[in-house]
Amino acid sequence: MRSDPREYELVAPASLQAAVALLARSPAWLPIAGGTDIMVLYAAGKLPSRRLVSIWNLAELRRIEVLPDEVRIGAACTYTDIREHELVGREFPMLARAAAWTGGIANQNRGTLGGNIVNASPAADSLPALLAYDAELILVSVRGERRLPYAGFHIDYKKTRLAPDELIRSICLPRKFSGYVSHARKVGSRNAQAISKVCIAALGRVSGKLVDEVHLAVGSVAPVPLRLSETERIITGKGIDESLVRLAKKTAVAEIRPIDDIRSTARYRAAVAANLVAEFLNMLRVDERNAMTDVLARWNAATLEAAVTQILPCCGSQAWALKMAARRPFRDESSLAAGSDETWRDLTESDWMEAFRSHPRIGESTKPESGKHGSSAEKSVGWSVQEQEKAGNAGDEVKIALAEGNREYEQKFGRIFIVCATGKSAPEILSILRRRLQNDGATELQEAVEEQRQITQIRLKKWLQG
Ligand SMILES: Cc1cc2nc3c(=O)[nH]c(=O)nc-3n(C[C@H](O)[C@H](O)[C@H](O)COP(=O)(O)OP(=O)(O)OC[C@H]3O[C@@H](n4cnc5c(N)ncnc54)[C@H](O)[C@@H]3O)c2cc1C
């Protein structure tokens, strides 16, 4: 410790007005919320101020309000508050995932979303999600409140539009993304307890075969978290094919300004950012063949029983298949994808478990349980084999480690490990498994639910292709 607590003053006002009044009195007062960034500076003797005003206990900043058009997250809500909030998880899954990736459990119990924004690290995990979701901030001071888009709040490395006498009061997320495909990924040494080398939060919507909206936000590749607006522009209104993916990768690289540092090189970051953009675009891709329309048209017209049986292998939960069949007709692939996400998130935990049980263990060869779903079971097994194709080339050492990890996982969580294995190598899956073994039960359930959501989306695409 390079700081002496006797040289510091800490006050904890009882109300938001009292806190902002103190900030208005002198710029020497520095807000402290969870203190996870501030205490690092304190310990290093680098804290810029010796007068701290605690906002940790201010009720106005600690609640998540669900309004008809938006969700308002109080700036002092912790990552735990966010990742455990059912509606945030359902409507803003990329933010809930970022909260679950941030630090470890102790950090998630103290670190706040407002603190993450004001700390203004270009590598902060939650910020790309806020950009992708078109978040707005409500700032408060003795002069009143002002509301501004979060995009543009960070003006340069560690510089923001916040005045010294202002606090962030709330982060507002518009409830307008139902039915969008979303994808968040952090590339780092690990997800938790590691600063990202590159991270992405992306969402988009396809109508017919054309992308009618896309939001791409990246972190760790510029002095501030970035929306790739030029890349978005060239994609919007187009159908995704190889040449558009290539152009999008090139455009994305031209928009970012990555640097070399102790965690990575600029070259690596640029390559990964381009690949993350391509990965997302491939999720939005509608295949050229017409088989999709035929399959969907036939399924829309099938009896309820046949429709349940046909779509079941995409997810493995009877309740999901029944609810999807009951929601017919679906107009096109994107409404089917959106309906699937909504249906999946509204299921009970036991329905989720049923879907998880329909998968073979990662790294194990698979056989359908005899007579279970007839050809449905065979389809599901065939897809599992394809999904694990890349992972199948593992060496013996990795295979043994995966088997041990699977055992440990099952002992800890009482179910098999679910991961969207498509395109992932065995070592990648092993490192994900090891990280997730550190999760608590609630976080892990949320991650497994999200992985199954992605598996279902990929399978729906294959299913539509006949
Ligand atoms: C071990 C460890 C691991 C971490 N891992 C990650 C990680 O994986 N990903 C990641 O993104 N971050 C990570 N962090 C960083 C950190 O946890 C986050 O930035 C956190 O969200 C900061 O919130 P806080 O409440 O603790 O902020 P504090 O430390 O209290 O404050 C940080 C800054 O924000 C200001 N501030 C706080 N709240 C407000 C407000 N409402 N209005 C105005 N100003 C405000 C403070 O004055 C200060 O300048 C890690 C930190 C540690 C110590």
The ligand as an SDF file (V2000), in Angstrom:
LIG
                    3D

 53 58  0  0  0  0  0  0  0  0999 V2000
   -9.5620   -7.6390  -10.0610 C   0  0  0  0  0  0  0  0  0  0  0  0
  -10.2610   -6.7830  -11.0680 C   0  0  0  0  0  0  0  0  0  0  0  0
  -10.7460   -7.3540  -12.2310 C   0  0  0  0  0  0  0  0  0  0  0  0
  -11.4130   -6.5740  -13.1740 C   0  0  0  0  0  0  0  0  0  0  0  0
  -11.8640   -7.1670  -14.3210 N   0  0  0  0  0  0  0  0  0  0  0  0
  -12.5170   -6.4330  -15.2330 C   0  0  0  0  0  0  0  0  0  0  0  0
  -12.9960   -7.0310  -16.4340 C   0  0  0  0  0  0  0  0  0  0  0  0
  -12.8460   -8.2290  -16.6760 O   0  0  0  0  0  0  0  0  0  0  0  0
  -13.6550   -6.2330  -17.3220 N   0  0  0  0  0  0  0  0  0  0  0  0
  -13.8530   -4.8950  -17.0940 C   0  0  0  0  0  0  0  0  0  0  0  0
  -14.4600   -4.2260  -17.9120 O   0  0  0  0  0  0  0  0  0  0  0  0
  -13.4160   -4.3080  -15.9580 N   0  0  0  0  0  0  0  0  0  0  0  0
  -12.7500   -5.0420  -15.0380 C   0  0  0  0  0  0  0  0  0  0  0  0
  -12.2940   -4.4440  -13.9000 N   0  0  0  0  0  0  0  0  0  0  0  0
  -12.5000   -2.9830  -13.7130 C   0  0  0  0  0  0  0  0  0  0  0  0
  -13.6510   -2.5520  -12.7860 C   0  0  0  0  0  0  0  0  0  0  0  0
  -14.1540   -3.5730  -11.9870 O   0  0  0  0  0  0  0  0  0  0  0  0
  -14.7490   -1.8490  -13.5200 C   0  0  0  0  0  0  0  0  0  0  0  0
  -14.2850   -0.7510  -14.2600 O   0  0  0  0  0  0  0  0  0  0  0  0
  -15.8720   -1.3950  -12.5480 C   0  0  0  0  0  0  0  0  0  0  0  0
  -17.0420   -1.4230  -13.2820 O   0  0  0  0  0  0  0  0  0  0  0  0
  -15.7280   -0.0130  -11.9160 C   0  0  0  0  0  0  0  0  0  0  0  0
  -16.8840    0.2440  -11.0960 O   0  0  0  0  0  0  0  0  0  0  0  0
  -16.7320    0.7390   -9.5990 P   0  0  0  0  0  0  0  0  0  0  0  0
  -18.0860    0.9810   -9.0810 O   0  0  0  0  0  0  0  0  0  0  0  0
  -15.8900   -0.1850   -8.8040 O   0  0  0  0  0  0  0  0  0  0  0  0
  -15.9570    2.1060   -9.8540 O   0  0  0  0  0  0  0  0  0  0  0  0
  -15.1150    2.9700   -8.8440 P   0  0  0  0  0  0  0  0  0  0  0  0
  -13.7800    2.3770   -8.6420 O   0  0  0  0  0  0  0  0  0  0  0  0
  -15.9020    3.2970   -7.6330 O   0  0  0  0  0  0  0  0  0  0  0  0
  -14.9850    4.2920   -9.7350 O   0  0  0  0  0  0  0  0  0  0  0  0
  -14.3350    4.2790  -10.9850 C   0  0  0  0  0  0  0  0  0  0  0  0
  -14.4030    5.6880  -11.5930 C   0  0  0  0  0  0  0  0  0  0  0  0
  -15.7530    5.9840  -11.9120 O   0  0  0  0  0  0  0  0  0  0  0  0
  -16.1970    7.1540  -11.2170 C   0  0  0  0  0  0  0  0  0  0  0  0
  -17.6080    6.8860  -10.9360 N   0  0  0  0  0  0  0  0  0  0  0  0
  -18.1340    5.7370  -10.4240 C   0  0  0  0  0  0  0  0  0  0  0  0
  -19.4750    5.7900  -10.4590 N   0  0  0  0  0  0  0  0  0  0  0  0
  -19.8110    6.9960  -10.9880 C   0  0  0  0  0  0  0  0  0  0  0  0
  -21.0420    7.6480  -11.2880 C   0  0  0  0  0  0  0  0  0  0  0  0
  -22.2320    7.0690  -11.0860 N   0  0  0  0  0  0  0  0  0  0  0  0
  -21.0130    8.8850  -11.8140 N   0  0  0  0  0  0  0  0  0  0  0  0
  -19.8200    9.4940  -12.0700 C   0  0  0  0  0  0  0  0  0  0  0  0
  -18.6260    8.9370  -11.8030 N   0  0  0  0  0  0  0  0  0  0  0  0
  -18.6240    7.7080  -11.2810 C   0  0  0  0  0  0  0  0  0  0  0  0
  -15.2800    7.2870  -10.0370 C   0  0  0  0  0  0  0  0  0  0  0  0
  -15.1650    8.6380   -9.6100 O   0  0  0  0  0  0  0  0  0  0  0  0
  -13.9750    6.7710  -10.6370 C   0  0  0  0  0  0  0  0  0  0  0  0
  -13.3890    7.8020  -11.3830 O   0  0  0  0  0  0  0  0  0  0  0  0
  -11.5980   -5.1920  -12.9420 C   0  0  0  0  0  0  0  0  0  0  0  0
  -11.1200   -4.6130  -11.7470 C   0  0  0  0  0  0  0  0  0  0  0  0
  -10.4480   -5.3840  -10.8350 C   0  0  0  0  0  0  0  0  0  0  0  0
   -9.9310   -4.7430   -9.5810 C   0  0  0  0  0  0  0  0  0  0  0  0
  1  2  1  0
  2  3  1  0
  2 52  2  0
  3  4  2  0
  4  5  1  0
  4 50  1  0
  5  6  2  0
  6  7  1  0
  6 13  1  0
  7  8  2  0
  7  9  1  0
  9 10  1  0
 10 11  2  0
 10 12  1  0
 12 13  2  0
 13 14  1  0
 14 15  1  0
 14 50  1  0
 15 16  1  0
 16 17  1  0
 16 18  1  0
 18 19  1  0
 18 20  1  0
 20 21  1  0
 20 22  1  0
 22 23  1  0
 23 24  1  0
 24 25  2  0
 24 26  1  0
 24 27  1  0
 27 28  1  0
 28 29  2  0
 28 30  1  0
 28 31  1  0
 31 32  1  0
 32 33  1  0
 33 34  1  0
 33 48  1  0
 34 35  1  0
 35 36  1  0
 35 46  1  0
 36 37  1  0
 36 45  1  0
 37 38  2  0
 38 39  1  0
 39 40  1  0
 39 45  2  0
 40 41  1  0
 40 42  2  0
 42 43  1  0
 43 44  2  0
 44 45  1  0
 46 47  1  0
 46 48  1  0
 48 49  1  0
 50 51  2  0
 51 52  1  0
 52 53  1  0
M  END
$$$$
